[in-house]
Amino acid sequence: MKKNFLALFILLALSASIFAEDPNPIVTAVPSLSIAPDARGGGMGDVGAATTPDVNSQYWNPAKYVFMESETGVSISYTPWLRKLVSDIDLSYLAGYYKFDQRSAISASLRYFSLGQIILTDQLGNEFAKAQPNEYAFDVAYSRMLSDKFSAAATLRLIYSDLNNGINSSQTGSSSEMYPGFSVAADVSAYYRTPIAVQGTEGTLGLGLNISNIGAKISYDANATSNFIPTNLRLGGSFDYPIDNYNKISVSLDLNKLLVPTPKLNPTAQDIADYNNMSPLTGIFNSFSYAPGGATEKLQEIMWSVGAEYAYNNQFFVRGGYFNESQFKGNRKYFTAGAGFKLNVFQLDASYVISTSQTNPLDQTLRFSLSFDLYGLKNLVK
């Protein structure tokens, strides 16, 4: 009996909001890796590839860290997830960085995603097991400034996913044991920024690229089967414009595409076997080529988001944005709003999701982030 596996996998898919009416969405393992963890990016429609650098750039584009003004910083973020469905799923995220000098930096983050408690029952409704599935990801990145305007970074990530935590085959009566999944992945990112004069005022144009989660597939059954992790291509642009000495506004755009092959509609047993046996590298190339709906379906797989941020005296921030995913590939469509307050060495940010779809469980999702400028704190206590 594989009831435990089916229940957990369905909830995992729900956590990524991949449950639209279309029968051919792209489903991956460890979808929590695709959840924007911080309140600043979350308040601007989930953009961050080319926005001005901040302490949470590890998720969006770690190549931005070398452009940070402070030498070191740390941030903690918390997101109560899918609160319209359940009350005990949440994401916690810790990120930090340290600049060795003006041209190089090291950064790291730790992500913990808890899917809460799942009670398994038999056909008569009798409880026979409890599961507490969770996922971890830990990564370290090194970023280097290659010129005064251009930087690049490489990231190494360890991924651990335990969907069967708390139960075993003796409790479920299943002869098919489940195991925690483990994978190793890498990111490659780049960031470019340059000043641009507009009506006599100098603004800043930023361009960003991040190819994330390039790595091994993950298995929960001792490699009998394996699943793609959410390898993703993110491209972004941003423009910051200082209105005067106290007021500044920025607008940003991100494009995202999963580098995971599109499954066939109504697949045969051989199609399923071929898909499961496909290597990660082959899957990346196939993600640009095959789709049952041809080029039209490939364009539907591109998610886009726009965001804006207003800053007063670099202390008070107001943000807004919009995220769009095709109705045939998940139908996540929502507005976001956010605000932030910065005082000396710490900054507090919050964001809120306003769904445009009545059936979207992401509606009313909150995010909170608290960041510290450790270099400024050190100078403050001297």
Secondary structure as a PSIPRED ss2 file (coil, helix, strand):
# PSIPRED VFORMAT (PSIPRED V4.0)

   1 M C   1.000  0.000  0.000
   2 K C   1.000  0.000  0.000
   3 K H   0.000  1.000  0.000
   4 N H   0.000  1.000  0.000
   5 F H   0.000  1.000  0.000
   6 L H   0.000  1.000  0.000
   7 A H   0.000  1.000  0.000
   8 L H   0.000  1.000  0.000
   9 F H   0.000  1.000  0.000
  10 I H   0.000  1.000  0.000
  11 L H   0.000  1.000  0.000
  12 L H   0.000  1.000  0.000
  13 A H   0.000  1.000  0.000
  14 L H   0.000  1.000  0.000
  15 S H   0.000  1.000  0.000
  16 A C   1.000  0.000  0.000
  17 S C   1.000  0.000  0.000
  18 I C   1.000  0.000  0.000
  19 F C   1.000  0.000  0.000
  20 A C   1.000  0.000  0.000
  21 E C   1.000  0.000  0.000
  22 D C   1.000  0.000  0.000
  23 P C   1.000  0.000  0.000
  24 N C   1.000  0.000  0.000
  25 P C   1.000  0.000  0.000
  26 I C   1.000  0.000  0.000
  27 V C   1.000  0.000  0.000
  28 T C   1.000  0.000  0.000
  29 A C   1.000  0.000  0.000
  30 V C   1.000  0.000  0.000
  31 P H   0.000  1.000  0.000
  32 S H   0.000  1.000  0.000
  33 L H   0.000  1.000  0.000
  34 S H   0.000  1.000  0.000
  35 I C   1.000  0.000  0.000
  36 A C   1.000  0.000  0.000
  37 P C   1.000  0.000  0.000
  38 D C   1.000  0.000  0.000
  39 A H   0.000  1.000  0.000
  40 R H   0.000  1.000  0.000
  41 G H   0.000  1.000  0.000
  42 G H   0.000  1.000  0.000
  43 G H   0.000  1.000  0.000
  44 M C   1.000  0.000  0.000
  45 G C   1.000  0.000  0.000
  46 D C   1.000  0.000  0.000
  47 V C   1.000  0.000  0.000
  48 G C   1.000  0.000  0.000
  49 A C   1.000  0.000  0.000
  50 A C   1.000  0.000  0.000
  51 T C   1.000  0.000  0.000
  52 T C   1.000  0.000  0.000
  53 P C   1.000  0.000  0.000
  54 D C   1.000  0.000  0.000
  55 V C   1.000  0.000  0.000
  56 N C   1.000  0.000  0.000
  57 S H   0.000  1.000  0.000
  58 Q H   0.000  1.000  0.000
  59 Y H   0.000  1.000  0.000
  60 W H   0.000  1.000  0.000
  61 N C   1.000  0.000  0.000
  62 P H   0.000  1.000  0.000
  63 A H   0.000  1.000  0.000
  64 K H   0.000  1.000  0.000
  65 Y H   0.000  1.000  0.000
  66 V H   0.000  1.000  0.000
  67 F H   0.000  1.000  0.000
  68 M C   1.000  0.000  0.000
  69 E C   1.000  0.000  0.000
  70 S C   1.000  0.000  0.000
  71 E C   1.000  0.000  0.000
  72 T E   0.000  0.000  1.000
  73 G E   0.000  0.000  1.000
  74 V E   0.000  0.000  1.000
  75 S E   0.000  0.000  1.000
  76 I E   0.000  0.000  1.000
  77 S E   0.000  0.000  1.000
  78 Y E   0.000  0.000  1.000
  79 T E   0.000  0.000  1.000
  80 P E   0.000  0.000  1.000
  81 W C   1.000  0.000  0.000
  82 L C   1.000  0.000  0.000
  83 R C   1.000  0.000  0.000
  84 K C   1.000  0.000  0.000
  85 L C   1.000  0.000  0.000
  86 V C   1.000  0.000  0.000
  87 S C   1.000  0.000  0.000
  88 D C   1.000  0.000  0.000
  89 I C   1.000  0.000  0.000
  90 D E   0.000  0.000  1.000
  91 L E   0.000  0.000  1.000
  92 S E   0.000  0.000  1.000
  93 Y E   0.000  0.000  1.000
  94 L E   0.000  0.000  1.000
  95 A E   0.000  0.000  1.000
  96 G E   0.000  0.000  1.000
  97 Y E   0.000  0.000  1.000
  98 Y E   0.000  0.000  1.000
  99 K E   0.000  0.000  1.000
 100 F C   1.000  0.000  0.000
 101 D C   1.000  0.000  0.000
 102 Q C   1.000  0.000  0.000
 103 R C   1.000  0.000  0.000
 104 S E   0.000  0.000  1.000
 105 A E   0.000  0.000  1.000
 106 I E   0.000  0.000  1.000
 107 S E   0.000  0.000  1.000
 108 A E   0.000  0.000  1.000
 109 S E   0.000  0.000  1.000
 110 L E   0.000  0.000  1.000
 111 R E   0.000  0.000  1.000
 112 Y E   0.000  0.000  1.000
 113 F E   0.000  0.000  1.000
 114 S E   0.000  0.000  1.000
 115 L C   1.000  0.000  0.000
 116 G C   1.000  0.000  0.000
 117 Q C   1.000  0.000  0.000
 118 I E   0.000  0.000  1.000
 119 I E   0.000  0.000  1.000
 120 L E   0.000  0.000  1.000
 121 T E   0.000  0.000  1.000
 122 D C   1.000  0.000  0.000
 123 Q C   1.000  0.000  0.000
 124 L C   1.000  0.000  0.000
 125 G C   1.000  0.000  0.000
 126 N C   1.000  0.000  0.000
 127 E E   0.000  0.000  1.000
 128 F E   0.000  0.000  1.000
 129 A E   0.000  0.000  1.000
 130 K E   0.000  0.000  1.000
 131 A E   0.000  0.000  1.000
 132 Q C   1.000  0.000  0.000
 133 P C   1.000  0.000  0.000
 134 N E   0.000  0.000  1.000
 135 E E   0.000  0.000  1.000
 136 Y E   0.000  0.000  1.000
 137 A E   0.000  0.000  1.000
 138 F E   0.000  0.000  1.000
 139 D E   0.000  0.000  1.000
 140 V E   0.000  0.000  1.000
 141 A E   0.000  0.000  1.000
 142 Y E   0.000  0.000  1.000
 143 S E   0.000  0.000  1.000
 144 R E   0.000  0.000  1.000
 145 M E   0.000  0.000  1.000
 146 L C   1.000  0.000  0.000
 147 S C   1.000  0.000  0.000
 148 D C   1.000  0.000  0.000
 149 K C   1.000  0.000  0.000
 150 F E   0.000  0.000  1.000
 151 S E   0.000  0.000  1.000
 152 A E   0.000  0.000  1.000
 153 A E   0.000  0.000  1.000
 154 A E   0.000  0.000  1.000
 155 T E   0.000  0.000  1.000
 156 L E   0.000  0.000  1.000
 157 R E   0.000  0.000  1.000
 158 L E   0.000  0.000  1.000
 159 I E   0.000  0.000  1.000
 160 Y E   0.000  0.000  1.000
 161 S E   0.000  0.000  1.000
 162 D E   0.000  0.000  1.000
 163 L C   1.000  0.000  0.000
 164 N C   1.000  0.000  0.000
 165 N C   1.000  0.000  0.000
 166 G C   1.000  0.000  0.000
 167 I C   1.000  0.000  0.000
 168 N C   1.000  0.000  0.000
 169 S H   0.000  1.000  0.000
 170 S H   0.000  1.000  0.000
 171 Q H   0.000  1.000  0.000
 172 T H   0.000  1.000  0.000
 173 G C   1.000  0.000  0.000
 174 S C   1.000  0.000  0.000
 175 S C   1.000  0.000  0.000
 176 S C   1.000  0.000  0.000
 177 E C   1.000  0.000  0.000
 178 M C   1.000  0.000  0.000
 179 Y C   1.000  0.000  0.000
 180 P C   1.000  0.000  0.000
 181 G E   0.000  0.000  1.000
 182 F E   0.000  0.000  1.000
 183 S E   0.000  0.000  1.000
 184 V E   0.000  0.000  1.000
 185 A E   0.000  0.000  1.000
 186 A E   0.000  0.000  1.000
 187 D E   0.000  0.000  1.000
 188 V E   0.000  0.000  1.000
 189 S E   0.000  0.000  1.000
 190 A E   0.000  0.000  1.000
 191 Y E   0.000  0.000  1.000
 192 Y E   0.000  0.000  1.000
 193 R E   0.000  0.000  1.000
 194 T E   0.000  0.000  1.000
 195 P E   0.000  0.000  1.000
 196 I E   0.000  0.000  1.000
 197 A E   0.000  0.000  1.000
 198 V E   0.000  0.000  1.000
 199 Q C   1.000  0.000  0.000
 200 G C   1.000  0.000  0.000
 201 T E   0.000  0.000  1.000
 202 E E   0.000  0.000  1.000
 203 G E   0.000  0.000  1.000
 204 T E   0.000  0.000  1.000
 205 L E   0.000  0.000  1.000
 206 G E   0.000  0.000  1.000
 207 L E   0.000  0.000  1.000
 208 G E   0.000  0.000  1.000
 209 L E   0.000  0.000  1.000
 210 N E   0.000  0.000  1.000
 211 I E   0.000  0.000  1.000
 212 S E   0.000  0.000  1.000
 213 N E   0.000  0.000  1.000
 214 I E   0.000  0.000  1.000
 215 G E   0.000  0.000  1.000
 216 A C   1.000  0.000  0.000
 217 K C   1.000  0.000  0.000
 218 I E   0.000  0.000  1.000
 219 S C   1.000  0.000  0.000
 220 Y C   1.000  0.000  0.000
 221 D C   1.000  0.000  0.000
 222 A C   1.000  0.000  0.000
 223 N C   1.000  0.000  0.000
 224 A C   1.000  0.000  0.000
 225 T C   1.000  0.000  0.000
 226 S C   1.000  0.000  0.000
 227 N E   0.000  0.000  1.000
 228 F C   1.000  0.000  0.000
 229 I C   1.000  0.000  0.000
 230 P C   1.000  0.000  0.000
 231 T C   1.000  0.000  0.000
 232 N E   0.000  0.000  1.000
 233 L E   0.000  0.000  1.000
 234 R E   0.000  0.000  1.000
 235 L E   0.000  0.000  1.000
 236 G E   0.000  0.000  1.000
 237 G E   0.000  0.000  1.000
 238 S E   0.000  0.000  1.000
 239 F E   0.000  0.000  1.000
 240 D E   0.000  0.000  1.000
 241 Y E   0.000  0.000  1.000
 242 P E   0.000  0.000  1.000
 243 I C   1.000  0.000  0.000
 244 D C   1.000  0.000  0.000
 245 N C   1.000  0.000  0.000
 246 Y C   1.000  0.000  0.000
 247 N E   0.000  0.000  1.000
 248 K E   0.000  0.000  1.000
 249 I E   0.000  0.000  1.000
 250 S E   0.000  0.000  1.000
 251 V E   0.000  0.000  1.000
 252 S E   0.000  0.000  1.000
 253 L E   0.000  0.000  1.000
 254 D E   0.000  0.000  1.000
 255 L E   0.000  0.000  1.000
 256 N E   0.000  0.000  1.000
 257 K E   0.000  0.000  1.000
 258 L E   0.000  0.000  1.000
 259 L C   1.000  0.000  0.000
 260 V C   1.000  0.000  0.000
 261 P C   1.000  0.000  0.000
 262 T C   1.000  0.000  0.000
 263 P C   1.000  0.000  0.000
 264 K C   1.000  0.000  0.000
 265 L C   1.000  0.000  0.000
 266 N C   1.000  0.000  0.000
 267 P C   1.000  0.000  0.000
 268 T C   1.000  0.000  0.000
 269 A H   0.000  1.000  0.000
 270 Q H   0.000  1.000  0.000
 271 D H   0.000  1.000  0.000
 272 I H   0.000  1.000  0.000
 273 A H   0.000  1.000  0.000
 274 D H   0.000  1.000  0.000
 275 Y H   0.000  1.000  0.000
 276 N H   0.000  1.000  0.000
 277 N H   0.000  1.000  0.000
 278 M C   1.000  0.000  0.000
 279 S C   1.000  0.000  0.000
 280 P H   0.000  1.000  0.000
 281 L H   0.000  1.000  0.000
 282 T H   0.000  1.000  0.000
 283 G H   0.000  1.000  0.000
 284 I H   0.000  1.000  0.000
 285 F H   0.000  1.000  0.000
 286 N H   0.000  1.000  0.000
 287 S C   1.000  0.000  0.000
 288 F C   1.000  0.000  0.000
 289 S C   1.000  0.000  0.000
 290 Y C   1.000  0.000  0.000
 291 A C   1.000  0.000  0.000
 292 P C   1.000  0.000  0.000
 293 G C   1.000  0.000  0.000
 294 G H   0.000  1.000  0.000
 295 A H   0.000  1.000  0.000
 296 T H   0.000  1.000  0.000
 297 E H   0.000  1.000  0.000
 298 K H   0.000  1.000  0.000
 299 L H   0.000  1.000  0.000
 300 Q H   0.000  1.000  0.000
 301 E C   1.000  0.000  0.000
 302 I C   1.000  0.000  0.000
 303 M E   0.000  0.000  1.000
 304 W E   0.000  0.000  1.000
 305 S E   0.000  0.000  1.000
 306 V E   0.000  0.000  1.000
 307 G E   0.000  0.000  1.000
 308 A E   0.000  0.000  1.000
 309 E E   0.000  0.000  1.000
 310 Y E   0.000  0.000  1.000
 311 A E   0.000  0.000  1.000
 312 Y E   0.000  0.000  1.000
 313 N C   1.000  0.000  0.000
 314 N C   1.000  0.000  0.000
 315 Q C   1.000  0.000  0.000
 316 F E   0.000  0.000  1.000
 317 F E   0.000  0.000  1.000
 318 V E   0.000  0.000  1.000
 319 R E   0.000  0.000  1.000
 320 G E   0.000  0.000  1.000
 321 G E   0.000  0.000  1.000
 322 Y E   0.000  0.000  1.000
 323 F E   0.000  0.000  1.000
 324 N E   0.000  0.000  1.000
 325 E C   1.000  0.000  0.000
 326 S C   1.000  0.000  0.000
 327 Q C   1.000  0.000  0.000
 328 F C   1.000  0.000  0.000
 329 K C   1.000  0.000  0.000
 330 G C   1.000  0.000  0.000
 331 N C   1.000  0.000  0.000
 332 R C   1.000  0.000  0.000
 333 K E   0.000  0.000  1.000
 334 Y E   0.000  0.000  1.000
 335 F E   0.000  0.000  1.000
 336 T E   0.000  0.000  1.000
 337 A E   0.000  0.000  1.000
 338 G E   0.000  0.000  1.000
 339 A E   0.000  0.000  1.000
 340 G E   0.000  0.000  1.000
 341 F E   0.000  0.000  1.000
 342 K E   0.000  0.000  1.000
 343 L E   0.000  0.000  1.000
 344 N C   1.000  0.000  0.000
 345 V C   1.000  0.000  0.000
 346 F E   0.000  0.000  1.000
 347 Q E   0.000  0.000  1.000
 348 L E   0.000  0.000  1.000
 349 D E   0.000  0.000  1.000
 350 A E   0.000  0.000  1.000
 351 S E   0.000  0.000  1.000
 352 Y E   0.000  0.000  1.000
 353 V E   0.000  0.000  1.000
 354 I E   0.000  0.000  1.000
 355 S E   0.000  0.000  1.000
 356 T C   1.000  0.000  0.000
 357 S C   1.000  0.000  0.000
 358 Q C   1.000  0.000  0.000
 359 T C   1.000  0.000  0.000
 360 N C   1.000  0.000  0.000
 361 P C   1.000  0.000  0.000
 362 L C   1.000  0.000  0.000
 363 D C   1.000  0.000  0.000
 364 Q C   1.000  0.000  0.000
 365 T C   1.000  0.000  0.000
 366 L E   0.000  0.000  1.000
 367 R E   0.000  0.000  1.000
 368 F E   0.000  0.000  1.000
 369 S E   0.000  0.000  1.000
 370 L E   0.000  0.000  1.000
 371 S E   0.000  0.000  1.000
 372 F E   0.000  0.000  1.000
 373 D E   0.000  0.000  1.000
 374 L H   0.000  1.000  0.000
 375 Y H   0.000  1.000  0.000
 376 G H   0.000  1.000  0.000
 377 L H   0.000  1.000  0.000
 378 K H   0.000  1.000  0.000
 379 N H   0.000  1.000  0.000
 380 L H   0.000  1.000  0.000
 381 V H   0.000  1.000  0.000
 382 K C   1.000  0.000  0.000
